[in-house]
Amino acid sequence: MEYFNTFGENPVSCAIGTEVILTVKQKKLQENGFVVGEYLKKELRNLSKKFSIIGDVRGQGLFLGIELIDSEMNPLKAQTDYLVNRMKDHGILMSIDGPDHNVIKIKPPIVFTNENA
């Protein structure tokens, strides 16, 4: 199959992409993602000390995962589903990942702040 791209070589798409890159650089949004992500990861790890259901917190920047397990290291799919759906009730969208569907993915927008975290 030949390479196909709906927006390839479209000058409007290129102009938009250029402006997005400039905004990310000017507002230091990549740096913000790193700093806020490290803060959020630290706070989630603090929660893991209080709640043994959190088996691991991992990721980089604002792309983080929280693995839910029981005391025998078994994946907790039902609890993961429950938590993600409860967060929706509070206006926070997360998703589920992992081969056992027990990892909560956090992928907030790059303008996310420590206060949001």
N, CA, C and O atoms as a Tinker XYZ file with bonds, in Angstrom:
   468  protein
     1  N      0.845000   -1.186000    0.000000    73     2
     2  CA     0.000000    0.000000    0.000000    64     1     3
     3  C      0.882000    1.237000    0.000000    63     2     4     5
     4  O      1.910000    1.278000    0.677000    81     3
     5  N      0.487000    2.217000   -0.741000    73     3     6
     6  CA     1.213000    3.472000   -0.785000    64     5     7
     7  C      0.985000    4.258000    0.499000    63     6     8     9
     8  O     -0.026000    4.083000    1.180000    81     7
     9  N      1.945000    5.129000    0.819000    73     7    10
    10  CA     1.788000    6.022000    1.979000    64     9    11
    11  C      0.652000    6.995000    1.697000    63    10    12    13
    12  O      0.569000    7.566000    0.610000    81    11
    13  N     -0.215000    7.177000    2.675000    73    11    14
    14  CA    -1.331000    8.100000    2.514000    64    13    15
    15  C     -1.469000    8.922000    3.789000    63    14    16    17
    16  O     -1.399000    8.378000    4.891000    81    15
    17  N     -1.665000   10.214000    3.643000    73    15    18
    18  CA    -1.842000   11.090000    4.779000    64    17    19
    19  C     -2.835000   12.173000    4.387000    63    18    20    21
    20  O     -2.594000   12.935000    3.450000    81    19
    21  N     -3.944000   12.239000    5.101000    73    19    22
    22  CA    -4.997000   13.200000    4.788000    64    21    23
    23  C     -4.477000   14.633000    4.791000    63    22    24    25
    24  O     -4.852000   15.434000    3.935000    81    23
    25  N     -3.616000   14.955000    5.752000    73    23    26
    26  CA    -3.175000   16.339000    5.904000    64    25    27
    27  C     -1.767000   16.576000    5.355000    63    26    28    29
    28  O     -1.218000   17.665000    5.526000    81    27
    29  N     -1.187000   15.596000    4.713000    73    27    30
    30  CA     0.166000   15.732000    4.183000    64    29    31
    31  C      0.261000   16.871000    3.184000    63    30    32    33
    32  O     -0.580000   17.011000    2.297000    81    31
    33  N      1.268000   17.657000    3.338000    73    31    34
    34  CA     1.580000   18.769000    2.433000    64    33    35
    35  C      0.483000   19.816000    2.354000    63    34    36    37
    36  O      0.403000   20.564000    1.379000    81    35
    37  N     -0.357000   19.872000    3.368000    73    35    38
    38  CA    -1.417000   20.870000    3.413000    64    37    39
    39  C     -0.844000   22.104000    4.114000    63    38    40    41
    40  O     -0.466000   22.007000    5.282000    81    39
    41  N     -0.766000   23.259000    3.447000    73    39    42
    42  CA    -0.139000   24.427000    4.051000    64    41    43
    43  C     -0.848000   24.921000    5.314000    63    42    44    45
    44  O     -0.198000   25.462000    6.209000    81    43
    45  N     -2.150000   24.748000    5.399000    73    43    46
    46  CA    -2.871000   25.180000    6.598000    64    45    47
    47  C     -2.459000   24.311000    7.789000    63    46    48    49
    48  O     -2.194000   24.824000    8.876000    81    47
    49  N     -2.409000   22.994000    7.578000    73    47    50
    50  CA    -1.984000   22.090000    8.648000    64    49    51
    51  C     -0.554000   22.381000    9.082000    63    50    52    53
    52  O     -0.246000   22.334000   10.273000    81    51
    53  N      0.314000   22.677000    8.137000    73    51    54
    54  CA     1.710000   23.009000    8.464000    64    53    55
    55  C      1.779000   24.296000    9.285000    63    54    56    57
    56  O      2.558000   24.379000   10.234000    81    55
    57  N      0.983000   25.287000    8.934000    73    55    58
    58  CA     0.973000   26.549000    9.679000    64    57    59
    59  C      0.474000   26.330000   11.103000    63    58    60    61
    60  O      1.027000   26.888000   12.050000    81    59
    61  N     -0.566000   25.522000   11.255000    73    59    62
    62  CA    -1.095000   25.230000   12.586000    64    61    63
    63  C     -0.046000   24.498000   13.408000    63    62    64    65
    64  O      0.188000   24.843000   14.566000    81    63
    65  N      0.584000   23.491000   12.818000    73    63    66
    66  CA     1.625000   22.740000   13.520000    64    65    67
    67  C      2.767000   23.630000   13.964000    63    66    68    69
    68  O      3.280000   23.481000   15.073000    81    67
    69  N      3.166000   24.549000   13.112000    73    67    70
    70  CA     4.241000   25.484000   13.452000    64    69    71
    71  C      3.855000   26.353000   14.640000    63    70    72    73
    72  O      4.664000   26.565000   15.543000    81    71
    73  N      2.631000   26.854000   14.645000    73    71    74
    74  CA     2.168000   27.692000   15.759000    64    73    75
    75  C      2.080000   26.903000   17.065000    63    74    76    77
    76  O      2.400000   27.424000   18.133000    81    75
    77  N      1.651000   25.658000   16.974000    73    75    78
    78  CA     1.595000   24.821000   18.178000    64    77    79
    79  C      3.003000   24.639000   18.749000    63    78    80    81
    80  O      3.206000   24.791000   19.954000    81    79
    81  N      3.958000   24.320000   17.906000    73    79    82
    82  CA     5.339000   24.137000   18.369000    64    81    83
    83  C      5.875000   25.424000   18.985000    63    82    84    85
    84  O      6.534000   25.381000   20.024000    81    83
    85  N      5.603000   26.569000   18.360000    73    83    86
    86  CA     6.052000   27.856000   18.911000    64    85    87
    87  C      5.427000   28.118000   20.281000    63    86    88    89
    88  O      6.108000   28.574000   21.199000    81    87
    89  N      4.145000   27.832000   20.419000    73    87    90
    90  CA     3.457000   28.044000   21.703000    64    89    91
    91  C      4.044000   27.147000   22.783000    63    90    92    93
    92  O      4.267000   27.591000   23.909000    81    91
    93  N      4.293000   25.895000   22.446000    73    91    94
    94  CA     4.887000   24.960000   23.413000    64    93    95
    95  C      6.245000   25.485000   23.867000    63    94    96    97
    96  O      6.563000   25.431000   25.055000    81    95
    97  N      7.036000   25.985000   22.949000    73    95    98
    98  CA     8.363000   26.521000   23.302000    64    97    99
    99  C      8.245000   27.814000   24.108000    63    98   100   101
   100  O      8.886000   27.952000   25.150000    81    99
   101  N      7.432000   28.764000   23.634000    73    99   102
   102  CA     7.323000   30.067000   24.294000    64   101   103
   103  C      6.776000   29.954000   25.711000    63   102   104   105
   104  O      7.243000   30.653000   26.610000    81   103
   105  N      5.814000   29.102000   25.915000    73   103   106
   106  CA     5.185000   28.972000   27.238000    64   105   107
   107  C      5.855000   27.901000   28.096000    63   106   108   109
   108  O      5.406000   27.594000   29.200000    81   107
   109  N      6.948000   27.335000   27.556000    73   107   110
   110  CA     7.724000   26.307000   28.270000    64   109   111
   111  C      6.837000   25.165000   28.753000    63   110   112   113
   112  O      6.959000   24.706000   29.888000    81   111
   113  N      5.946000   24.716000   27.879000    73   111   114
   114  CA     4.991000   23.681000   28.248000    64   113   115
   115  C      5.634000   22.304000   28.376000    63   114   116   117
   116  O      5.160000   21.473000   29.151000    81   115
   117  N      6.692000   22.054000   27.640000    73   115   118
   118  CA     7.381000   20.771000   27.783000    64   117   119
   119  C      8.036000   20.693000   29.164000    63   118   120   121
   120  O      7.964000   19.666000   29.839000    81   119
   121  N      8.670000   21.784000   29.569000    73   119   122
   122  CA     9.264000   21.841000   30.910000    64   121   123
   123  C      8.173000   21.715000   31.974000    63   122   124   125
   124  O      8.360000   21.021000   32.974000    81   123
   125  N      7.046000   22.377000   31.765000    73   123   126
   126  CA     5.925000   22.287000   32.695000    64   125   127
   127  C      5.459000   20.834000   32.841000    63   126   128   129
   128  O      5.200000   20.370000   33.952000    81   127
   129  N      5.355000   20.129000   31.730000    73   127   130
   130  CA     4.941000   18.739000   31.767000    64   129   131
   131  C      5.875000   17.892000   32.609000    63   130   132   133
   132  O      5.427000   17.023000   33.357000    81   131
   133  N      7.157000   18.138000   32.493000    73   131   134
   134  CA     8.130000   17.386000   33.281000    64   133   135
   135  C      7.999000   17.705000   34.769000    63   134   136   137
   136  O      7.923000   16.800000   35.600000    81   135
   137  N      7.974000   18.994000   35.098000    73   135   138
   138  CA     7.928000   19.424000   36.505000    64   137   139
   139  C      6.642000   18.964000   37.184000    63   138   140   141
   140  O      6.685000   18.397000   38.276000    81   139
   141  N      5.508000   19.204000   36.548000    73   139   142
   142  CA     4.226000   18.817000   37.138000    64   141   143
   143  C      4.111000   17.294000   37.196000    63   142   144   145
   144  O      3.568000   16.748000   38.157000    81   143
   145  N      4.617000   16.614000   36.176000    73   143   146
   146  CA     4.596000   15.152000   36.175000    64   145   147
   147  C      5.397000   14.571000   37.324000    63   146   148   149
   148  O      4.962000   13.606000   37.954000    81   147
   149  N      6.553000   15.136000   37.606000    73   147   150
   150  CA     7.377000   14.664000   38.729000    64   149   151
   151  C      6.657000   14.909000   40.055000    63   150   152   153
   152  O      6.688000   14.064000   40.950000    81   151
   153  N      6.017000   16.055000   40.173000    73   151   154
   154  CA     5.255000   16.366000   41.384000    64   153   155
   155  C      4.108000   15.366000   41.563000    63   154   156   157
   156  O      3.916000   14.821000   42.650000    81   155
   157  N      3.352000   15.130000   40.494000    73   155   158
   158  CA     2.224000   14.213000   40.555000    64   157   159
   159  C      2.692000   12.794000   40.884000    63   158   160   161
   160  O      2.067000   12.098000   41.684000    81   159
   161  N      3.792000   12.374000   40.264000    73   159   162
   162  CA     4.327000   11.037000   40.532000    64   161   163
   163  C      4.737000   10.908000   42.000000    63   162   164   165
   164  O      4.489000    9.880000   42.630000    81   163
   165  N      5.360000   11.950000   42.536000    73   163   166
   166  CA     5.771000   11.932000   43.949000    64   165   167
   167  C      4.555000   11.818000   44.859000    63   166   168   169
   168  O      4.569000   11.050000   45.821000    81   167
   169  N      3.512000   12.570000   44.564000    73   167   170
   170  CA     2.303000   12.535000   45.389000    64   169   171
   171  C      1.582000   11.192000   45.282000    63   170   172   173
   172  O      1.047000   10.694000   46.272000    81   171
   173  N      1.565000   10.610000   44.092000    73   171   174
   174  CA     0.959000    9.294000   43.925000    64   173   175
   175  C      1.755000    8.228000   44.677000    63   174   176   177
   176  O      1.177000    7.303000   45.247000    81   175
   177  N      3.068000    8.359000   44.677000    73   175   178
   178  CA     3.894000    7.411000   45.451000    64   177   179
   179  C      3.652000    7.578000   46.947000    63   178   180   181
   180  O      3.686000    6.602000   47.697000    81   179
   181  N      3.410000    8.809000   47.381000    73   179   182
   182  CA     3.040000    9.016000   48.790000    64   181   183
   183  C      1.727000    8.307000   49.107000    63   182   184   185
   184  O      1.591000    7.698000   50.168000    81   183
   185  N      0.759000    8.381000   48.193000    73   183   186
   186  CA    -0.502000    7.667000   48.381000    64   185   187
   187  C     -0.281000    6.158000   48.452000    63   186   188   189
   188  O     -0.970000    5.461000   49.196000    81   187
   189  N      0.677000    5.659000   47.682000    73   187   190
   190  CA     0.929000    4.211000   47.672000    64   189   191
   191  C      1.435000    3.717000   49.026000    63   190   192   193
   192  O      1.296000    2.537000   49.348000    81   191
   193  N      2.018000    4.613000   49.816000    73   191   194
   194  CA     2.469000    4.236000   51.159000    64   193   195
   195  C      1.283000    4.064000   52.105000    63   194   196   197
   196  O      1.354000    3.303000   53.069000    81   195
   197  N      0.192000    4.779000   51.820000    73   195   198
   198  CA    -1.009000    4.700000   52.652000    64   197   199
   199  C     -1.965000    3.612000   52.174000    63   198   200   201
   200  O     -2.693000    3.026000   52.975000    81   199
   201  N     -1.963000    3.342000   50.876000    73   199   202
   202  CA    -2.917000    2.410000   50.295000    64   201   203
   203  C     -2.169000    1.303000   49.556000    63   202   204   205
   204  O     -1.629000    1.524000   48.471000    81   203
   205  N     -2.141000    0.122000   50.143000    73   203   206
   206  CA    -1.367000   -0.988000   49.587000    64   205   207
   207  C     -1.906000   -1.480000   48.248000    63   206   208   209
   208  O     -1.222000   -2.234000   47.554000    81   207
   209  N     -3.105000   -1.075000   47.873000    73   207   210
   210  CA    -3.681000   -1.451000   46.577000    64   209   211
   211  C     -2.868000   -0.859000   45.414000    63   210   212   213
   212  O     -2.913000   -1.376000   44.298000    81   211
   213  N     -2.134000    0.217000   45.677000    73   211   214
   214  CA    -1.289000    0.833000   44.645000    64   213   215
   215  C      0.037000    0.091000   44.646000    63   214   216   217
   216  O      0.854000    0.255000   45.551000    81   215
   217  N      0.241000   -0.727000   43.621000    73   215   218
   218  CA     1.448000   -1.535000   43.547000    64   217   219
   219  C      2.615000   -0.807000   42.924000    63   218   220   221
   220  O      3.762000   -1.032000   43.310000    81   219
   221  N      2.346000    0.060000   41.968000    73   219   222
   222  CA     3.429000    0.765000   41.281000    64   221   223
   223  C      2.890000    2.064000   40.694000    63   222   224   225
   224  O      1.732000    2.155000   40.287000    81   223
   225  N      3.751000    3.047000   40.666000    73   223   226
   226  CA     3.475000    4.318000   39.985000    64   225   227
   227  C      4.643000    4.518000   39.032000    63   226   228   229
   228  O      5.801000    4.510000   39.449000    81   227
   229  N      4.339000    4.696000   37.757000    73   227   230
   230  CA     5.425000    4.813000   36.783000    64   229   231
   231  C      5.031000    5.756000   35.648000    63   230   232   233
   232  O      3.864000    6.108000   35.472000    81   231
   233  N      6.040000    6.144000   34.897000    73   231   234
   234  CA     5.803000    6.987000   33.736000    64   233   235
   235  C      6.770000    8.142000   33.690000    63   234   236   237
   236  O      7.651000    8.272000   34.541000    81   235
   237  N      6.597000    8.976000   32.690000    73   235   238
   238  CA     7.431000   10.156000   32.500000    64   237   239
   239  C      6.552000   11.336000   32.146000    63   238   240   241
   240  O      5.539000   11.201000   31.460000    81   239
   241  N      6.962000   12.492000   32.629000    73   239   242
   242  CA     6.203000   13.696000   32.338000    64   241   243
   243  C      4.778000   13.540000   32.825000    63   242   244   245
   244  O      4.542000   13.093000   33.948000    81   243
   245  N      3.840000   13.904000   31.991000    73   243   246
   246  CA     2.433000   13.825000   32.362000    64   245   247
   247  C      1.763000   12.544000   31.853000    63   246   248   249
   248  O      0.536000   12.457000   31.815000    81   247
   249  N      2.555000   11.573000   31.470000    73   247   250
   250  CA     2.009000   10.282000   31.039000    64   249   251
   251  C      2.375000    9.267000   32.112000    63   250   252   253
   252  O      3.473000    8.711000   32.104000    81   251
   253  N      1.440000    9.028000   33.042000    73   251   254
   254  CA     1.718000    8.213000   34.214000    64   253   255
   255  C      0.773000    7.025000   34.295000    63   254   256   257
   256  O     -0.332000    7.055000   33.753000    81   255
   257  N      1.222000    5.985000   34.977000    73   255   258
   258  CA     0.405000    4.809000   35.208000    64   257   259
   259  C      0.420000    4.428000   36.670000    63   258   260   261
   260  O      1.448000    4.524000   37.340000    81   259
   261  N     -0.739000    3.992000   37.165000    73   259   262
   262  CA    -0.883000    3.526000   38.543000    64   261   263
   263  C     -1.398000    2.094000   38.459000    63   262   264   265
   264  O     -2.499000    1.850000   37.966000    81   263
   265  N     -0.601000    1.156000   38.939000    73   263   266
   266  CA    -0.985000   -0.245000   38.889000    64   265   267
   267  C     -1.658000   -0.645000   40.192000    63   266   268   269
   268  O     -1.136000   -0.380000   41.275000    81   267
   269  N     -2.818000   -1.283000   40.085000    73   267   270
   270  CA    -3.553000   -1.724000   41.263000    64   269   271
   271  C     -3.432000   -3.243000   41.421000    63   270   272   273
   272  O     -3.701000   -4.007000   40.494000    81   271
   273  N     -3.015000   -3.658000   42.633000    73   271   274
   274  CA    -2.796000   -5.079000   42.924000    64   273   275
   275  C     -3.292000   -5.403000   44.325000    63   274   276   277
   276  O     -3.499000   -4.509000   45.145000    81   275
   277  N     -3.482000   -6.695000   44.589000    73   275   278
   278  CA    -3.832000   -7.111000   45.945000    64   277   279
   279  C     -2.557000   -7.485000   46.710000    63   278   280   281
   280  O     -1.449000   -7.306000   46.203000    81   279
   281  N     -2.717000   -7.997000   47.916000    73   279   282
   282  CA    -1.552000   -8.289000   48.768000    64   281   283
   283  C     -0.687000   -9.420000   48.214000    63   282   284   285
   284  O      0.460000   -9.583000   48.631000    81   283
   285  N     -1.227000  -10.198000   47.284000    73   283   286
   286  CA    -0.462000  -11.289000   46.667000    64   285   287
   287  C      0.014000  -10.936000   45.259000    63   286   288   289
   288  O      0.386000  -11.811000   44.477000    81   287
   289  N     -0.005000   -9.639000   44.952000    73   287   290
   290  CA     0.461000   -9.104000   43.668000    64   289   291
   291  C     -0.441000   -9.488000   42.486000    63   290   292   293
   292  O     -0.005000   -9.440000   41.336000    81   291
   293  N     -1.678000   -9.863000   42.761000    73   291   294
   294  CA    -2.628000  -10.162000   41.692000    64   293   295
   295  C     -3.258000   -8.870000   41.187000    63   294   296   297
   296  O     -3.556000   -7.979000   41.983000    81   295
   297  N     -3.467000   -8.753000   39.864000    73   295   298
   298  CA    -4.073000   -7.547000   39.305000    64   297   299
   299  C     -5.515000   -7.379000   39.769000    63   298   300   301
   300  O     -6.252000   -8.353000   39.926000    81   299
   301  N     -5.900000   -6.129000   39.984000    73   299   302
   302  CA    -7.252000   -5.813000   40.466000    64   301   303
   303  C     -8.030000   -5.057000   39.383000    63   302   304   305
   304  O     -8.179000   -3.837000   39.452000    81   303
   305  N     -8.518000   -5.789000   38.394000    73   303   306
   306  CA    -9.254000   -5.200000   37.274000    64   305   307
   307  C    -10.540000   -4.522000   37.740000    63   306   308   309
   308  O    -10.821000   -3.395000   37.333000    81   307
   309  N    -11.322000   -5.187000   38.583000    73   307   310
   310  CA   -12.612000   -4.633000   39.012000    64   309   311
   311  C    -12.423000   -3.319000   39.769000    63   310   312   313
   312  O    -13.175000   -2.367000   39.563000    81   311
   313  N    -11.434000   -3.269000   40.632000    73   311   314
   314  CA   -11.179000   -2.045000   41.396000    64   313   315
   315  C    -10.666000   -0.927000   40.487000    63   314   316   317
   316  O    -10.960000    0.248000   40.705000    81   315
   317  N     -9.899000   -1.309000   39.469000    73   315   318
   318  CA    -9.411000   -0.327000   38.500000    64   317   319
   319  C    -10.586000    0.267000   37.727000    63   318   320   321
   320  O    -10.675000    1.485000   37.565000    81   319
   321  N    -11.481000   -0.589000   37.254000    73   319   322
   322  CA   -12.693000   -0.121000   36.558000    64   321   323
   323  C    -13.495000    0.821000   37.455000    63   322   324   325
   324  O    -13.924000    1.892000   37.026000    81   323
   325  N    -13.688000    0.406000   38.698000    73   323   326
   326  CA   -14.472000    1.206000   39.643000    64   325   327
   327  C    -13.847000    2.590000   39.836000    63   326   328   329
   328  O    -14.540000    3.605000   39.769000    81   327
   329  N    -12.549000    2.622000   40.071000    73   327   330
   330  CA   -11.877000    3.897000   40.345000    64   329   331
   331  C    -11.932000    4.838000   39.140000    63   330   332   333
   332  O    -12.186000    6.033000   39.292000    81   331
   333  N    -11.699000    4.305000   37.963000    73   331   334
   334  CA   -11.745000    5.142000   36.756000    64   333   335
   335  C    -13.150000    5.713000   36.553000    63   334   336   337
   336  O    -13.305000    6.880000   36.192000    81   335
   337  N    -14.166000    4.890000   36.785000    73   335   338
   338  CA   -15.537000    5.378000   36.639000    64   337   339
   339  C    -15.916000    6.382000   37.720000    63   338   340   341
   340  O    -16.653000    7.326000   37.435000    81   339
   341  N    -15.444000    6.214000   38.939000    73   339   342
   342  CA   -15.700000    7.189000   40.013000    64   341   343
   343  C    -15.038000    8.527000   39.692000    63   342   344   345
   344  O    -15.599000    9.584000   39.981000    81   343
   345  N    -13.865000    8.484000   39.103000    73   343   346
   346  CA   -13.188000    9.728000   38.738000    64   345   347
   347  C    -14.001000   10.487000   37.687000    63   346   348   349
   348  O    -14.023000   11.718000   37.700000    81   347
   349  N    -14.664000    9.773000   36.782000    73   347   350
   350  CA   -15.532000   10.421000   35.788000    64   349   351
   351  C    -16.638000   11.201000   36.485000    63   350   352   353
   352  O    -17.016000   12.288000   36.047000    81   351
   353  N    -17.160000   10.630000   37.587000    73   351   354
   354  CA   -18.199000   11.325000   38.351000    64   353   355
   355  C    -17.709000   12.660000   38.887000    63   354   356   357
   356  O    -18.508000   13.553000   39.167000    81   355
   357  N    -16.399000   12.797000   39.031000    73   355   358
   358  CA   -15.792000   14.040000   39.528000    64   357   359
   359  C    -15.216000   14.887000   38.389000    63   358   360   361
   360  O    -14.509000   15.865000   38.634000    81   359
   361  N    -15.522000   14.508000   37.149000    73   359   362
   362  CA   -15.068000   15.293000   35.996000    64   361   363
   363  C    -13.634000   15.041000   35.598000    63   362   364   365
   364  O    -13.047000   15.848000   34.877000    81   363
   365  N    -13.046000   13.932000   36.052000    73   363   366
   366  CA   -11.656000   13.619000   35.729000    64   365   367
   367  C    -11.644000   12.363000   34.862000    63   366   368   369
   368  O    -12.114000   11.302000   35.272000    81   367
   369  N    -11.097000   12.506000   33.654000    73   367   370
   370  CA   -11.058000   11.384000   32.723000    64   369   371
   371  C     -9.710000   10.691000   32.780000    63   370   372   373
   372  O     -8.660000   11.318000   32.640000    81   371
   373  N     -9.763000    9.385000   32.987000    73   371   374
   374  CA    -8.581000    8.539000   32.978000    64   373   375
   375  C     -8.930000    7.332000   32.120000    63   374   376   377
   376  O    -10.087000    7.156000   31.738000    81   375
   377  N     -7.950000    6.510000   31.817000    73   375   378
   378  CA    -8.227000    5.302000   31.053000    64   377   379
   379  C     -7.502000    4.126000   31.695000    63   378   380   381
   380  O     -6.684000    4.290000   32.600000    81   379
   381  N     -7.825000    2.947000   31.204000    73   379   382
   382  CA    -7.270000    1.716000   31.749000    64   381   383
   383  C     -6.367000    1.088000   30.709000    63   382   384   385
   384  O     -6.656000    1.114000   29.513000    81   383
   385  N     -5.264000    0.521000   31.185000    73   383   386
   386  CA    -4.294000   -0.095000   30.286000    64   385   387
   387  C     -3.693000   -1.315000   30.974000    63   386   388   389
   388  O     -4.071000   -1.670000   32.090000    81   387
   389  N     -2.770000   -1.934000   30.295000    73   387   390
   390  CA    -2.060000   -3.086000   30.832000    64   389   391
   391  C     -2.697000   -4.386000   30.385000    63   390   392   393
   392  O     -3.899000   -4.433000   30.128000    81   391
   393  N     -1.905000   -5.439000   30.291000    73   391   394
   394  CA    -2.425000   -6.730000   29.834000    64   393   395
   395  C     -3.511000   -7.291000   30.756000    63   394   396   397
   396  O     -4.358000   -8.070000   30.317000    81   395
   397  N     -3.487000   -6.894000   32.035000    73   395   398
   398  CA    -4.489000   -7.356000   32.992000    64   397   399
   399  C     -5.549000   -6.294000   33.291000    63   398   400   401
   400  O     -6.379000   -6.478000   34.181000    81   399
   401  N     -5.521000   -5.192000   32.554000    73   399   402
   402  CA    -6.490000   -4.099000   32.706000    64   401   403
   403  C     -6.549000   -3.591000   34.150000    63   402   404   405
   404  O     -7.625000   -3.339000   34.693000    81   403
   405  N     -5.364000   -3.448000   34.758000    73   403   406
   406  CA    -5.297000   -2.984000   36.143000    64   405   407
   407  C     -4.370000   -1.780000   36.307000    63   406   408   409
   408  O     -3.917000   -1.485000   37.413000    81   407
   409  N     -4.094000   -1.096000   35.216000    73   407   410
   410  CA    -3.248000    0.101000   35.268000    64   409   411
   411  C     -4.094000    1.302000   34.852000    63   410   412   413
   412  O     -4.694000    1.325000   33.777000    81   411
   413  N     -4.124000    2.289000   35.728000    73   411   414
   414  CA    -4.832000    3.532000   35.423000    64   413   415
   415  C     -3.855000    4.458000   34.710000    63   414   416   417
   416  O     -2.781000    4.766000   35.228000    81   415
   417  N     -4.240000    4.896000   33.515000    73   415   418
   418  CA    -3.410000    5.841000   32.764000    64   417   419
   419  C     -3.876000    7.253000   33.053000    63   418   420   421
   420  O     -5.067000    7.560000   32.995000    81   419
   421  N     -2.918000    8.101000   33.365000    73   419   422
   422  CA    -3.184000    9.521000   33.564000    64   421   423
   423  C     -2.461000   10.262000   32.443000    63   422   424   425
   424  O     -1.242000   10.163000   32.306000    81   423
   425  N     -3.222000   10.999000   31.647000    73   423   426
   426  CA    -2.645000   11.745000   30.523000    64   425   427
   427  C     -3.282000   13.131000   30.457000    63   426   428   429
   428  O     -4.014000   13.427000   29.512000    81   427
   429  N     -3.016000   13.977000   31.436000    73   427   430
   430  CA    -3.632000   15.301000   31.403000    64   429   431
   431  C     -3.011000   16.186000   30.318000    63   430   432   433
   432  O     -1.951000   15.864000   29.782000    81   431
   433  N     -3.668000   17.288000   30.003000    73   431   434
   434  CA    -3.112000   18.212000   29.007000    64   433   435
   435  C     -1.809000   18.831000   29.509000    63   434   436   437
   436  O     -1.565000   18.898000   30.713000    81   435
   437  N     -0.990000   19.277000   28.584000    73   435   438
   438  CA     0.336000   19.794000   28.898000    64   437   439
   439  C      0.291000   21.085000   29.730000    63   438   440   441
   440  O      1.309000   21.495000   30.288000    81   439
   441  N     -0.867000   21.715000   29.812000    73   439   442
   442  CA    -1.001000   22.930000   30.615000    64   441   443
   443  C     -1.414000   22.613000   32.067000    63   442   444   445
   444  O     -1.657000   23.526000   32.856000    81   443
   445  N     -1.490000   21.336000   32.406000    73   443   446
   446  CA    -1.816000   20.870000   33.755000    64   445   447
   447  C     -0.837000   21.497000   34.743000    63   446   448   449
   448  O      0.354000   21.608000   34.452000    81   447
   449  N     -1.338000   21.909000   35.924000    73   447   450
   450  CA    -0.498000   22.559000   36.931000    64   449   451
   451  C     -0.402000   21.701000   38.194000    63   450   452   453
   452  O     -1.121000   20.713000   38.339000    81   451
   453  N      0.497000   22.090000   39.107000    73   451   454
   454  CA     0.586000   21.412000   40.397000    64   453   455
   455  C     -0.744000   21.487000   41.134000    63   454   456   457
   456  O     -1.153000   20.527000   41.787000    81   455
   457  N     -1.412000   22.617000   41.031000    73   455   458
   458  CA    -2.711000   22.770000   41.675000    64   457   459
   459  C     -3.727000   21.779000   41.105000    63   458   460   461
   460  O     -4.511000   21.193000   41.851000    81   459
   461  N     -3.711000   21.593000   39.785000    73   459   462
   462  CA    -4.585000   20.596000   39.162000    64   461   463
   463  C     -4.241000   19.196000   39.663000    63   462   464   465
   464  O     -5.125000   18.379000   39.924000    81   463
   465  N     -2.967000   18.942000   39.789000    73   463   466
   466  CA    -2.509000   17.611000   40.243000    64   465   467
   467  C     -3.006000   17.342000   41.646000    63   466   468
   468  O     -2.730000   16.281000   42.206000    81   467
